[in-house]
Amino acid sequence: MSDTPERPEPSARPDPPERPDFSAVPLFPLPSVVLFPRAVLPLHIFEERYKAMTADALDGPRQVAMALLKPGWEKDYYQKPPIEPVVCVGTILSHEKLPDGKYNFLLQGHARARITREVTAQGKPYRVARLEPLPDSNELEIDLEDERRRLLRLFRPTLLGATPVGRQFLSLLTGGARTADIVDLLAFNYIDDVRLKQSLLEETDVRTRARRAAEALESARTTLQLATLPEGTDPAWN
């Protein structure tokens, strides 16, 4: 499995499936991966149960819900270890089936959702759940101007705006992309703390989510700045 995120493109905002069916969505629990709407996650599938899950998803609506395993998952990994109740539902964008039956695929998140209950899928070796979508609240752009300006300050040329990815985010922030979309991509690409990422996935208030994401980036200001300095640059100059 892979937790290497695809980098966002300035115009990358998928159209969500029309009226997606959340009555029986395959669950793919992992211990260190949190997917967000709009983000693209490359995955390598090698376990037999998840090879079956992938084949079934490709034969159907191509939906898979990424779930985060709770601490202590190791002792029950091959059964049904506890998972966090909020997941991100994604759509398989493209896939490759390898000669040995394994798969590589790209999964793009499109919706936050809460597990209402796990359901029995006859003959399926993987977990399946009924989900309910979690829509965003407080997402009027006029109400998010302060949060957007705060994020813009983080992407000035002497900080995150010094990298190619940072410049992509600067383009998003100065363009017409929704703040909610940008914050989700920021959380996916820049925040390493898995539990913090999960809490941001669970947060449906866009203003609160933007504020918390900005705080996380600001708290890592020194580390982020050093990481973006050109080789040989004296950090004291900044």
Helices and strands as residue ranges (DSSP letters): E 25-30, E 40-45, H 48-59, E 63-68, G 73-76, E 86-97, E 103-119, E 128-133, G 141-144, H 145-154, G 160-162, H 164-174, H 179-190, H 194-202, H 206-219, H 221-228, G 235-237
